[in-house]
Amino acid sequence: MTYYPDLTTYEYDASGQEMLNVGWLTPGHAYRTGIVDDRVTDALKALSSAYDNQMRGVHHCEFCSTERPVILGGPALDTQVWLGSAEIRARGADGTVYSAPNLVIHYIAEHRYCPPVEFCRAVVRTAGADTTDELVLSDD
């Protein structure tokens, strides 16, 4: 997978939609680690079944030997979703759109990746989850 620093302009495909990158990780590039609020991971799982920008190939995690992660996702968290071939997109309250590879769920769960707070807020908002309480994110 191509590496893009968080919150840089999305250029992965020629969709023409203005978006910002989040979670395009590769070894050799440091990333923020920490604890991510469960509402964020639940929201990412809920959004994961949309399969935005679905690709034909599969990208495997470059940080571990996991073949191809699978999660329970979708609105009811009861749909089998394979990670590594699609994106998750979220819109912030200010209209900013973020795009992350759906492997971001695996990166958070298994490699302690801590995405930018603005992305986390957008994901929770897009999934329709409660955003009245401040999200809990902490650096290692």
Contacts in CASP RR format, 6 or more apart in sequence:
PFRMAT RR
TARGET T0000
AUTHOR 0000-0000-0000
METHOD contacts of the structure
MODEL  1
MTYYPDLTTYEYDASGQEMLNVGWLTPGHAYRTGIVDDRVTDALKALSSA
YDNQMRGVHHCEFCSTERPVILGGPALDTQVWLGSAEIRARGADGTVYSA
PNLVIHYIAEHRYCPPVEFCRAVVRTAGADTTDELVLSDD
1 24 0 8 1.000
1 25 0 8 1.000
1 26 0 8 1.000
1 59 0 8 1.000
1 62 0 8 1.000
1 101 0 8 1.000
1 103 0 8 1.000
2 12 0 8 1.000
2 24 0 8 1.000
2 26 0 8 1.000
3 24 0 8 1.000
3 25 0 8 1.000
3 26 0 8 1.000
3 29 0 8 1.000
4 10 0 8 1.000
4 11 0 8 1.000
4 12 0 8 1.000
4 21 0 8 1.000
4 23 0 8 1.000
4 24 0 8 1.000
5 21 0 8 1.000
5 29 0 8 1.000
6 20 0 8 1.000
6 21 0 8 1.000
6 22 0 8 1.000
6 23 0 8 1.000
6 31 0 8 1.000
6 32 0 8 1.000
6 115 0 8 1.000
6 116 0 8 1.000
6 119 0 8 1.000
7 20 0 8 1.000
7 21 0 8 1.000
7 22 0 8 1.000
7 116 0 8 1.000
7 118 0 8 1.000
7 119 0 8 1.000
8 20 0 8 1.000
8 21 0 8 1.000
9 18 0 8 1.000
9 19 0 8 1.000
9 20 0 8 1.000
9 21 0 8 1.000
10 17 0 8 1.000
10 18 0 8 1.000
10 19 0 8 1.000
10 20 0 8 1.000
10 21 0 8 1.000
10 99 0 8 1.000
12 21 0 8 1.000
12 24 0 8 1.000
12 53 0 8 1.000
12 87 0 8 1.000
12 99 0 8 1.000
13 53 0 8 1.000
15 53 0 8 1.000
17 97 0 8 1.000
18 97 0 8 1.000
19 89 0 8 1.000
19 97 0 8 1.000
19 98 0 8 1.000
19 99 0 8 1.000
20 96 0 8 1.000
20 97 0 8 1.000
20 98 0 8 1.000
20 99 0 8 1.000
20 119 0 8 1.000
21 98 0 8 1.000
21 99 0 8 1.000
21 100 0 8 1.000
22 98 0 8 1.000
22 99 0 8 1.000
22 100 0 8 1.000
22 104 0 8 1.000
22 115 0 8 1.000
22 116 0 8 1.000
22 119 0 8 1.000
23 31 0 8 1.000
23 100 0 8 1.000
23 101 0 8 1.000
23 104 0 8 1.000
23 107 0 8 1.000
23 113 0 8 1.000
23 115 0 8 1.000
24 100 0 8 1.000
24 101 0 8 1.000
25 31 0 8 1.000
25 62 0 8 1.000
25 63 0 8 1.000
25 107 0 8 1.000
25 111 0 8 1.000
25 113 0 8 1.000
26 62 0 8 1.000
27 62 0 8 1.000
27 63 0 8 1.000
31 107 0 8 1.000
31 113 0 8 1.000
32 113 0 8 1.000
32 114 0 8 1.000
32 115 0 8 1.000
32 116 0 8 1.000
32 139 0 8 1.000
33 111 0 8 1.000
33 112 0 8 1.000
33 113 0 8 1.000
33 114 0 8 1.000
33 139 0 8 1.000
33 140 0 8 1.000
34 112 0 8 1.000
34 113 0 8 1.000
34 114 0 8 1.000
34 137 0 8 1.000
34 138 0 8 1.000
34 139 0 8 1.000
34 140 0 8 1.000
35 112 0 8 1.000
35 114 0 8 1.000
35 136 0 8 1.000
35 137 0 8 1.000
35 138 0 8 1.000
36 108 0 8 1.000
36 113 0 8 1.000
36 114 0 8 1.000
36 115 0 8 1.000
36 120 0 8 1.000
36 137 0 8 1.000
37 120 0 8 1.000
37 135 0 8 1.000
37 136 0 8 1.000
37 137 0 8 1.000
39 124 0 8 1.000
39 129 0 8 1.000
39 130 0 8 1.000
39 135 0 8 1.000
40 108 0 8 1.000
40 115 0 8 1.000
40 120 0 8 1.000
40 123 0 8 1.000
40 124 0 8 1.000
40 135 0 8 1.000
40 137 0 8 1.000
41 105 0 8 1.000
41 108 0 8 1.000
41 109 0 8 1.000
42 77 0 8 1.000
42 127 0 8 1.000
42 129 0 8 1.000
43 123 0 8 1.000
43 124 0 8 1.000
43 126 0 8 1.000
43 127 0 8 1.000
43 128 0 8 1.000
43 129 0 8 1.000
44 88 0 8 1.000
44 104 0 8 1.000
44 105 0 8 1.000
44 108 0 8 1.000
44 123 0 8 1.000
44 127 0 8 1.000
45 71 0 8 1.000
45 72 0 8 1.000
45 73 0 8 1.000
45 74 0 8 1.000
45 77 0 8 1.000
45 81 0 8 1.000
45 105 0 8 1.000
46 73 0 8 1.000
46 74 0 8 1.000
46 75 0 8 1.000
46 77 0 8 1.000
46 127 0 8 1.000
46 129 0 8 1.000
47 74 0 8 1.000
47 88 0 8 1.000
47 89 0 8 1.000
47 90 0 8 1.000
47 123 0 8 1.000
47 126 0 8 1.000
47 127 0 8 1.000
48 71 0 8 1.000
48 73 0 8 1.000
48 74 0 8 1.000
48 81 0 8 1.000
48 83 0 8 1.000
48 86 0 8 1.000
48 88 0 8 1.000
48 102 0 8 1.000
48 105 0 8 1.000
49 73 0 8 1.000
49 74 0 8 1.000
49 75 0 8 1.000
49 79 0 8 1.000
49 81 0 8 1.000
50 86 0 8 1.000
50 88 0 8 1.000
50 89 0 8 1.000
51 85 0 8 1.000
51 86 0 8 1.000
51 102 0 8 1.000
52 86 0 8 1.000
52 87 0 8 1.000
52 88 0 8 1.000
52 89 0 8 1.000
52 99 0 8 1.000
53 86 0 8 1.000
53 87 0 8 1.000
53 99 0 8 1.000
54 85 0 8 1.000
54 86 0 8 1.000
55 85 0 8 1.000
55 86 0 8 1.000
56 85 0 8 1.000
57 85 0 8 1.000
58 68 0 8 1.000
58 82 0 8 1.000
58 84 0 8 1.000
58 85 0 8 1.000
59 84 0 8 1.000
59 85 0 8 1.000
59 101 0 8 1.000
59 103 0 8 1.000
60 66 0 8 1.000
60 67 0 8 1.000
60 68 0 8 1.000
60 84 0 8 1.000
61 69 0 8 1.000
61 103 0 8 1.000
61 106 0 8 1.000
61 107 0 8 1.000
61 110 0 8 1.000
61 111 0 8 1.000
63 107 0 8 1.000
63 110 0 8 1.000
63 111 0 8 1.000
64 110 0 8 1.000
64 111 0 8 1.000
66 106 0 8 1.000
66 110 0 8 1.000
68 82 0 8 1.000
68 83 0 8 1.000
68 84 0 8 1.000
69 82 0 8 1.000
69 83 0 8 1.000
69 84 0 8 1.000
69 103 0 8 1.000
69 105 0 8 1.000
69 106 0 8 1.000
69 110 0 8 1.000
70 80 0 8 1.000
70 81 0 8 1.000
70 82 0 8 1.000
70 83 0 8 1.000
71 80 0 8 1.000
71 81 0 8 1.000
71 83 0 8 1.000
71 105 0 8 1.000
72 78 0 8 1.000
72 79 0 8 1.000
72 80 0 8 1.000
72 81 0 8 1.000
73 79 0 8 1.000
73 80 0 8 1.000
73 81 0 8 1.000
74 81 0 8 1.000
81 102 0 8 1.000
83 102 0 8 1.000
83 103 0 8 1.000
83 105 0 8 1.000
83 106 0 8 1.000
84 101 0 8 1.000
84 102 0 8 1.000
84 103 0 8 1.000
85 102 0 8 1.000
86 101 0 8 1.000
86 102 0 8 1.000
87 99 0 8 1.000
87 100 0 8 1.000
87 101 0 8 1.000
87 102 0 8 1.000
88 99 0 8 1.000
88 100 0 8 1.000
88 101 0 8 1.000
88 102 0 8 1.000
88 104 0 8 1.000
88 105 0 8 1.000
88 123 0 8 1.000
89 97 0 8 1.000
89 98 0 8 1.000
89 99 0 8 1.000
89 100 0 8 1.000
89 126 0 8 1.000
90 97 0 8 1.000
90 98 0 8 1.000
90 100 0 8 1.000
90 119 0 8 1.000
90 122 0 8 1.000
90 123 0 8 1.000
90 125 0 8 1.000
90 126 0 8 1.000
90 127 0 8 1.000
91 97 0 8 1.000
91 98 0 8 1.000
91 122 0 8 1.000
91 125 0 8 1.000
91 126 0 8 1.000
92 98 0 8 1.000
92 118 0 8 1.000
92 121 0 8 1.000
92 122 0 8 1.000
92 125 0 8 1.000
92 126 0 8 1.000
93 121 0 8 1.000
93 122 0 8 1.000
93 125 0 8 1.000
96 118 0 8 1.000
96 122 0 8 1.000
98 118 0 8 1.000
98 119 0 8 1.000
98 122 0 8 1.000
98 123 0 8 1.000
100 115 0 8 1.000
100 119 0 8 1.000
104 113 0 8 1.000
104 115 0 8 1.000
107 113 0 8 1.000
108 114 0 8 1.000
108 115 0 8 1.000
112 140 0 8 1.000
114 137 0 8 1.000
114 138 0 8 1.000
114 139 0 8 1.000
114 140 0 8 1.000
117 135 0 8 1.000
117 137 0 8 1.000
120 135 0 8 1.000
120 137 0 8 1.000
121 131 0 8 1.000
121 135 0 8 1.000
124 130 0 8 1.000
124 131 0 8 1.000
124 135 0 8 1.000
125 131 0 8 1.000
END
